[in-house]
Amino acid sequence: MQLSGVLFFPVTPFDANGGLAGDVLAEHVGQGLAHGPGGVFVACGTGEFPSLSEAEHARAVRVAVETTSGAVPVIAGAGGPLGAALSQARAARDAGADGLLLMPPYLAQGPASGLIAYVREIAGVGLPVIVYQRGPLVLDPETAVALAAVPGVIGIKDGLGDIDRMQQIVLAVRAEAGEEFTFFNGLPTAELTMPAYRGLGIRLYSSAVFCFAPEIAVAYLNGDERLLTEFYAPLVRLRGKVPGYAVSLVKAGVRLRGLDVGTVRPPLTEPTAEHLAELERIVKTGLELVGAA
């Protein structure tokens, strides 16, 4: 599975009654496809993975697979307790997904051998697996090499931002697994930190901005560095004001651009009126810069 360009992490739309709005998700994914993403990562972090039931997760993956119709790879979120992760992985496989983004196991912490066994069981379902390093899951180079050797594990997404650690991991894994092993920057608003990741030889990244302003995300991918200071830096400052805004602001941005994807589920909270107005100003500036206002 080859990933390239902008990686699209759609939000999960909810209707007025709080249920998953499959038709709106299809529209959201379809709108994104028009801007040429390199992959669709459904029911992942931006898609409020921790708040979805197994049935909702399975339905979201089915909608994404049906909407893309093979145009780009569809990668489904999975993780948490082993039983739930296996159910999610099997449902994603049965729906026709191309791979899994494996979130860290929660609460239960074990040694590296336990993590490797956890990943091995989920990879055994039969879909390629990208391991997401974030939160409680902090890899050392030796563990990363061992994970890369697990059949079916094809990549690591970094959500920590420890550049020294990532340099060691990249060098160690590529020495053992080769250049085909995938790494990508998975920090919130990853574009702001891409200059540092490119220095590590990592050019792939997830883009939450693509959800609500694909014109901006594509312009940055194509080299518009003005966006770092004029759009991304202000957006990151706003994101840092309230925990959970990495998702809440994205969903608000999608609504701002005209698609009613509903609100976030607890424990996330909606942006304040003041912060929504600030988001609108930031998006307007970005769109004007790329000539899409």
Phi, psi and omega in degrees: 000118180260126176248141180204171176066213180273132177263124188263122178245086184297151171286165173257111182286142174239145181273185185297336179267002178091001180271164180294129181260090186297323181293324179288323176299318178299318179294318179299312179295318180297319177298319179295320181301329181296344181254011169071050176291159179272350179184154178245119180254100188261148179056044177250208186299309178295335178273016176058043180314313184294343184263358184269140170287165178298323179293318179295318179301312181298319180293319179299318180295317179301316181299316181296318180296315181295322183288320181285331179050039177083003182295323178218160177297144173247122180245130183256145173288147174204157178150194184079215180305143186304315181300316179294318181298320178294319178297317179296317181297317180293320179295320179295318177299314183292334179279349179099015178296156183266346182184180181232141165258112188269110177287159180295149170294147185257151174064294182292122179242136179223182178287177181303323181297325178291319177298316181297320177296320178300311181295320181299319180297317182288321176297334179294345177294332174117000177257144174302142186239132168251123182272131183261110176274111179193166177054237183284348182266102180238115185270149166255167184302322182295317179292321178299319178297318179295321177294319180296338179275350178290126179305127180100343178276120187244352184191170175228128173259129183259120176244016180263314180085018176275098188295319179300313179298316182294324178298317179296318180295314181299314181297316183293315183291316181293331176293329182263318188258347179091176185286346183285341179294134188268132169238142168211154181283118180243022176292152174303138183050059190299334182305325184295331182258002183297328176305321179289318182291327177298327177296338177271356184088015179256115183249351182267144180205155174273150182229104174291328180299328179304332180300319188241347178214066182300332178299320180289315181300318181290322178297320177294316178304324182274007170109009181280090184287344177302330185294335180299312183275325188271336182236302188293317180298314176298323179295319179294322177298318178293318180301326183283355184283333183219132176303138179091353179294343177301335176255315185300319181291325179295314180295321176296323178295322177297317177297320180301327181273005169110001180249122183278097180258010178076190183257173177279158176268151174300148011275003175292155179232157179285150175297148176291165178300320179297318181286328175296320178295321178294319177300317180299320179295319181295316180296318179301316179298315181297317180295322178295321180299323183263008176073029181241015181292000000 
